[in-house]
């Protein structure tokens, strides 16, 4: 789907074009220098054709991967594959937190079930030295408890319950408990790999768990520690798997590793102008290692994010493959990234569906919309003179600061007559986040639809409304109204109308 971009979003497309120019972009995942561009395009077209045929082992980007007795063995072999046609690997950030609490066992299971080869987890030590999974220094955000991990014993930790998704003050408490690293590694042994984030200070304690559970090859250490410190550890811990975090501040680490290169480099750059984002460096890395990119939010790979990828993959995932040699992605959208690898599409419109972007409201206060504030308090001045609050969230253009009493109306073109089910892609860390009603062509309002907590202002989820409407082929208007008598604090990306019956 083509979508116009404005404001900050223009910067994304411009940055990519500049990056492709400055870096002499590598077209295709890990293709060798000097390949004929026409040949590369042909290969990509053939790959896309095969992938759209639905084969599980066909990819538009990257190779099919290595063989192996188990998924974990295949993932390990793929990680060590630095060839020109290596499989592009997917890393689930804090597990698949969209389906279960972050850093929980169900989140790790869901990550592997949905195609990720690696689950990123965060490791910390309890007061009595037990490695457990927790991102923050404290348990406050993600559990029903409080206090610093380092001040709590394992006995205290194991009685806590994790909150859904990314947690937060208003996220619901689940029945899931904080996993230990030992039970995690036992679980992943045959399923895949884990990235042991935040674990370098506890590397010895982690090593004991890996050797005890027979999962030395499953655990991926990482740090930006001095190279000699890393080498000392690897020399005395045979078989340890290691990746290095690198940027302009420690760019010299790459040459310091010499012939003993890490299996991957996590390359972070806030701007494509940084030396770590330049083609000569990334070409050198890709010859003997893998380039790992983080696309969860702005500032990790300039503005090439998951959300930008959903609008146009060239602004994110595809741009990183083509221009920056990326062959490992850490993402908050496992399913979408895996789909993109096979189809080349970011957030495709389902067949027969209609999508209305939130920022494409009809013009005029009191005519096309009503906003409680006269000015756009968002950070995207893409509709000059209009008072609707439009913002950018890591590449996602949406209407924000939704408040009671406000409304938005849209014109939509319906291609065929039928019954349509309405969904809204929304985000909010609040419970309840708000309610809305829908009305079509000036008709009566629908029942109130609750906006559910997505556990983040910046993480959008497509939520079914339960509203269906018969629409004839042609043009229609739809109005989204926010009742004034309930709390409202949420963001709207788009409305989607799925054809469910003709």
C-alpha positions in Angstrom: 0.0 0.0 0.0 1.3 3.5 -0.9 1.0 6.0 1.8 2.0 9.7 1.7 4.4 10.8 4.4 4.9 14.3 5.8 6.9 16.1 8.5 9.4 13.8 10.2 8.4 10.9 8.0 9.9 12.7 4.9 13.2 12.6 6.8 13.0 8.8 6.9 12.7 8.5 3.1 15.3 11.2 2.5 17.7 9.6 5.0 17.4 6.3 3.2 18.0 7.8 -0.2 21.1 9.6 1.2 22.3 6.4 2.8 21.9 4.4 -0.4 24.0 7.1 -2.1 26.7 7.6 0.5 27.1 3.9 1.3 27.0 2.6 -2.3 24.2 0.4 -1.1 24.6 -3.4 -1.2 21.5 -4.6 -3.0 20.2 -7.8 -1.5 21.2 -9.5 1.8 24.9 -10.0 1.9 25.5 -10.1 -1.8 29.1 -9.9 -2.8 30.5 -6.7 -4.1 30.5 -6.3 -7.9 27.3 -8.2 -8.5 25.4 -6.9 -11.6 22.4 -4.9 -10.4 20.1 -6.2 -13.1 21.0 -9.8 -12.1 20.3 -8.9 -8.5 16.9 -7.4 -9.3 16.1 -10.6 -11.3 17.0 -12.8 -8.4 14.9 -10.7 -6.1 11.9 -10.9 -8.4 12.3 -14.6 -8.7 12.6 -14.9 -4.9 9.5 -12.8 -4.4 7.5 -14.9 -6.9 8.6 -18.1 -5.1 7.9 -16.6 -1.6 4.4 -15.5 -2.6 3.7 -19.1 -3.6 3.6 -19.8 0.1 6.6 -22.1 0.5 7.9 -22.1 4.1 11.5 -22.1 3.1 11.3 -19.4 0.4 12.4 -15.8 1.1 12.5 -12.5 -0.7 15.4 -11.5 1.5 18.2 -13.8 2.6 18.8 -17.5 2.0 16.9 -20.5 3.2 19.3 -21.3 6.0 21.2 -24.3 7.3 20.0 -27.7 8.2 20.0 -29.3 11.6 18.4 -31.8 13.9 16.5 -29.2 15.9 15.4 -25.6 15.4 18.1 -24.6 17.9 20.8 -26.4 16.0 19.6 -24.8 12.8 19.6 -21.3 14.4 23.2 -21.8 15.7 24.4 -22.9 12.3 22.7 -20.0 10.7 24.2 -17.6 13.2 27.7 -18.8 12.2 26.9 -18.5 8.5 28.5 -15.3 7.1 28.2 -16.2 3.5 26.6 -14.0 0.9 23.3 -15.9 1.0 23.0 -16.3 4.8 19.5 -16.5 6.2 18.3 -13.3 7.8 17.6 -14.0 11.5 14.8 -12.6 13.6 15.3 -11.6 17.2 12.2 -11.2 19.4 12.8 -8.2 21.7 12.1 -9.4 25.3 10.3 -12.3 23.7 7.0 -12.0 21.9 5.6 -9.6 24.5 2.6 -8.8 22.3 1.2 -12.3 23.3 2.5 -12.6 26.9 4.4 -10.6 29.5 7.8 -9.5 28.4 10.7 -11.8 29.5 8.2 -14.6 30.4 8.2 -18.2 29.4 5.1 -17.9 27.2 6.6 -14.9 25.5 9.7 -16.9 24.7 7.6 -19.8 23.5 5.6 -17.5 21.2 8.7 -15.9 19.8 9.9 -19.3 18.5 6.5 -20.4 17.4 6.1 -17.3 15.3 9.5 -17.8 13.5 12.1 -16.0 15.5 15.5 -17.8 15.8 16.6 -15.8 18.8 14.6 -14.5 21.8 16.2 -11.5 23.5 16.0 -11.8 27.3 17.4 -9.6 30.1 19.3 -11.2 32.9 19.8 -9.9 36.4 20.9 -11.4 39.8 18.8 -11.6 42.9 20.2 -10.6 46.3 21.2 -14.3 46.8 22.8 -14.6 43.4 20.1 -16.4 41.3 20.0 -15.3 37.6 16.4 -14.3 36.7 14.8 -12.6 33.7 14.1 -8.9 34.2 14.8 -5.9 32.1 14.7 -3.1 34.7 16.8 -2.8 37.8 13.5 -3.0 39.8 10.4 -5.1 39.5 8.0 -2.1 39.7 7.1 -1.7 36.0 6.6 -5.4 35.1 5.2 -7.0 38.3 2.8 -6.6 41.1 5.7 -6.0 43.5 8.3 -3.3 44.1 12.0 -3.0 44.9 15.3 -3.5 43.2 16.2 -7.0 42.0 19.5 -6.8 43.7 17.8 -6.2 47.1 15.3 -9.0 46.8 15.9 -12.7 47.4 14.8 -15.4 45.0 12.2 -16.5 47.6 10.7 -13.0 47.4 11.0 -12.8 43.6 9.2 -16.1 42.9 6.0 -15.0 44.6 5.6 -12.0 42.3 3.3 -12.0 39.2 4.2 -10.5 35.9 2.0 -7.8 34.2 0.8 -8.2 30.7 2.8 -7.0 27.7 5.3 -4.3 28.5 3.8 -3.7 32.0 3.2 -0.3 33.4 1.1 1.1 36.3 -2.3 0.2 34.7 -1.4 -3.1 33.0 -3.3 -6.2 34.2 -1.5 -8.7 36.5 -1.2 -12.2 35.0 -0.6 -15.6 36.6 2.9 -15.7 35.1 6.0 -15.7 37.3 9.5 -14.3 36.8 11.5 -17.1 35.2 14.9 -18.1 36.3 17.7 -18.3 33.7 18.0 -22.1 34.4 14.4 -22.9 33.6 14.6 -20.6 30.5 17.7 -22.4 29.2 16.2 -25.8 29.8 13.2 -24.7 27.8 15.0 -23.2 24.9 17.6 -26.0 24.5 16.0 -27.5 21.4 13.9 -24.5 20.4 16.3 -21.7 19.6 18.9 -19.2 20.8 18.7 -16.4 23.4 20.4 -13.1 23.5 21.6 -12.6 27.1 21.1 -8.9 27.3 22.4 -7.1 30.4 24.2 -10.3 31.4 27.8 -9.5 30.8 28.5 -8.3 34.5 27.1 -11.7 35.6 28.8 -13.8 32.9 30.3 -16.3 35.3 27.0 -17.0 37.0 25.4 -17.3 33.5 28.2 -19.7 32.4 27.4 -22.0 35.3 23.8 -22.2 34.1 24.7 -22.8 30.5 27.1 -25.6 31.3 24.7 -27.2 33.8 21.9 -27.2 31.3 24.0 -28.1 28.2 23.1 -24.9 26.5 26.4 -23.2 25.9 25.6 -22.9 22.2 22.1 -21.5 22.9 23.2 -18.5 24.9 24.5 -15.4 23.1 26.7 -13.2 25.3 27.0 -9.5 24.3 28.8 -6.4 25.6 30.8 -3.4 24.6 33.5 -4.2 27.1 37.2 -3.7 26.3 38.3 -6.2 23.8 41.0 -7.7 26.0 38.4 -8.4 28.7 36.2 -10.2 26.1 39.1 -12.2 24.8 40.2 -13.3 28.3 36.7 -14.6 28.9 36.4 -16.4 25.6 39.8 -18.0 26.0 38.8 -19.5 29.3 35.2 -20.4 28.4 35.5 -22.6 25.3 32.5 -22.7 23.1 31.0 -19.5 24.4 29.0 -17.6 21.7 29.6 -13.9 21.7 28.5 -10.7 19.9 29.8 -7.2 20.3 28.0 -3.8 20.6 29.7 -1.2 18.5 29.3 2.4 17.5 31.5 5.4 16.8 32.7 5.6 20.4 34.4 2.2 20.2 34.8 1.7 16.4 38.4 0.6 16.9 37.2 -2.6 18.7 36.6 -4.1 15.3 40.3 -4.1 14.3 41.3 -5.1 17.9 39.5 -8.4 17.6 41.7 -9.2 14.6 41.2 -12.7 13.2 39.0 -13.8 16.1 35.8 -11.9 15.3 32.5 -12.1 17.2 29.7 -13.9 15.5 27.9 -10.6 15.1 28.1 -6.9 15.8 25.2 -5.0 17.1 25.6 -1.7 15.2 23.7 1.2 16.7 23.7 4.7 15.0 21.5 7.6 15.7 22.4 9.1 12.3 23.5 7.6 9.0 26.3 10.2 9.0 28.1 8.3 11.8 31.2 6.3 10.9 29.6 3.0 12.1 26.9 3.4 9.4 29.3 3.9 6.5 29.7 1.3 3.8 33.5 0.6 4.2 33.0 -0.4 7.9 29.8 -2.4 7.3 31.4 -4.2 4.3 34.3 -5.2 6.5 32.0 -6.5 9.3 29.8 -8.5 6.9 32.8 -10.4 5.4 33.5 -12.2 8.7 30.6 -11.5 11.0 26.9 -10.5 10.9 25.4 -7.0 11.2 22.7 -6.9 13.9 20.3 -3.9 13.7 17.7 -2.9 16.3 14.5 -1.5 14.8 12.3 -1.1 17.9 12.4 2.7 18.1 14.1 5.9 16.7 17.8 6.4 17.4 18.9 2.7 17.1 19.3 2.7 13.3 18.6 6.4 12.6 14.8 6.3 12.0 14.7 3.0 10.3 12.2 1.3 12.6 9.5 -1.4 12.7 6.8 1.2 12.4 8.5 2.9 9.4 8.9 -0.6 7.8 5.2 -1.2 8.1 4.4 1.9 6.1 7.2 1.2 3.5 9.9 -1.5 4.1 12.4 0.7 2.2 12.3 3.1 5.1 13.2 0.4 7.5 13.9 -3.3 7.2 14.5 -3.4 3.5 16.6 -0.3 3.6 18.8 -1.8 6.3 19.3 -5.0 4.2 20.0 -3.1 1.0 22.1 -0.3 2.4 23.6 -1.4 5.7 24.3 -5.2 5.3 21.9 -6.1 8.1 21.4 -9.8 8.4 19.9 -9.9 12.0 17.0 -7.9 13.1 15.8 -7.3 16.7 12.2 -6.3 16.5 9.0 -5.7 18.4 7.0 -7.0 15.4 8.1 -10.7 14.9 5.1 -11.7 12.9 5.2 -8.7 10.5 9.0 -9.0 10.0 8.7 -12.7 9.3 5.9 -12.0 6.8 8.1 -9.3 5.2 11.0 -11.7 4.7 8.7 -14.0 2.7 6.6 -11.4 0.8 8.5 -8.2 0.7 5.5 -6.3 2.1 5.4 -4.4 5.4 1.7 -4.1 6.5 -0.3 -5.3 3.5 -4.0 -4.6 3.3 -6.0 -7.8 3.5 -7.9 -8.7 0.3 -11.1 -6.7 -0.1 -10.3 -4.5 2.9 -10.3 -0.7 3.1 -7.9 1.2 5.4 -8.4 4.8 6.5 -5.4 6.6 8.0 -6.1 8.6 11.1 -4.3 11.7 9.8 -6.5 11.8 6.6 -9.5 13.3 8.3 -11.8 15.7 6.5 -10.8 19.3 6.8 -12.4 22.0 8.8 -13.1 22.4 12.5 -16.8 21.6 13.1 -17.1 20.2 9.6 -14.5 17.4 9.3 -13.5 17.2 12.9 -13.7 18.7 16.4 -10.7 19.0 18.6 -10.8 20.5 22.1 -7.6 22.5 21.4 -7.3 25.0 18.6 -3.7 24.1 17.8 -2.0 20.8 16.8 -0.1 19.9 19.9 1.6 17.0 18.2 5.1 17.1 16.7 4.0 16.7 13.0 2.7 20.0 11.4 1.5 18.1 8.4 -2.0 19.6 8.2 -1.3 23.4 8.5 -4.2 25.3 9.9 -5.9 22.2 11.3 -6.2 21.7 15.1 -6.0 17.9 15.2 -3.1 16.6 17.2 -0.9 14.6 14.8 2.3 13.0 16.1 5.1 10.7 15.0 5.9 7.6 17.1 9.0 5.9 15.9 7.9 6.2 12.3 4.1 5.8 12.9 2.0 8.8 12.0 -1.1 8.9 14.2 -3.7 11.2 15.8 -2.8 11.6 19.5 -4.1 13.2 22.6 -7.6 11.8 22.0 -10.0 13.4 24.5 -13.6 13.2 25.4 -16.0 15.3 23.2 -13.7 15.2 20.2 -14.6 13.6 16.8 -13.0 12.9 13.4 -14.7 12.2 10.1 -13.4 10.5 7.0 -14.3 9.9 3.4 -13.7 6.3 2.3 -14.0 4.6 -1.1 -15.6 1.1 -0.9 -14.6 -1.1 -3.8 -17.5 -3.6 -3.5 -20.8 -4.0 -1.7 -20.7 -6.1 1.4 -20.6 -6.4 5.2 -17.5 -4.9 6.7 -16.0 -5.5 10.2 -14.3 -2.5 11.7 -11.0 -2.6 13.6 -8.8 0.3 14.9 -5.0 0.3 15.2 -4.5 2.0 18.6 -2.0 2.5 21.4 -2.3 3.5 25.1 -0.7 2.5 28.4 -4.0 3.2 30.3 -6.9 1.0 31.5 -9.4 1.8 30.3 -7.8 3.9 27.6 -11.1 5.2 26.3 -14.2 4.5 24.2 -15.4 5.5 20.8 -18.5 5.2 18.6 -18.8 4.9 14.8 -21.4 6.3 12.5 -21.8 6.0 8.8 -23.1 8.6 6.3 -24.7 10.6 9.1 -26.6 7.6 10.5 -26.9 6.5 14.2 -23.9 5.9 16.4 -22.8 2.4 17.1 -22.4 0.9 20.5 -19.5 2.2 22.5 -16.2 0.4 21.7 -13.6 0.1 24.5 -10.0 0.9 23.6 -7.8 -1.7 25.4 -4.5 -1.1 27.1 -1.6 -1.9 24.7 0.9 -1.3 27.6 2.7 1.5 25.7 2.0 4.9 24.1 4.1 3.9 21.1 3.2 0.3 20.5 0.1 0.0 18.3 -2.2 -2.9 18.2 -5.1 -3.6 15.7 -8.1 -4.1 17.9 -11.5 -5.4 16.6 -14.4 -3.1 17.4 -17.2 -5.7 17.1 -19.0 -3.2 14.8 -20.1 -4.4 11.4 -21.7 -2.3 8.7 -23.2 -3.0 5.3 -21.6 -0.6 2.8 -22.4 -0.3 -0.9 -19.7 0.1 -3.5 -18.9 3.8 -3.8 -18.0 6.7 -1.4 -19.1 6.9 2.2 -18.3 8.9 5.3 -17.4 7.5 8.7 -17.3 9.4 11.9 -15.3 8.4 15.0 -16.7 10.1 18.2 -15.2 10.1 21.7 -17.9 10.3 24.5 -17.2 13.1 26.9 -18.4 11.3 30.0 -15.5 8.7 30.1 -11.7 9.0 30.4 -9.9 9.2 27.0 -6.2 9.0 26.4 -5.2 7.0 23.4 -3.7 7.2 19.9 -5.2 6.2 16.6 -3.1 5.0 13.6 -5.9 3.8 11.3 -9.3 2.3 10.9 -9.6 -1.0 8.9 -12.7 -2.3 7.3 -12.5 -6.0 6.5 -14.9 -7.5 4.0 -16.5 -10.4 5.9 -19.5 -11.2 3.7 -20.7 -10.1 0.3 
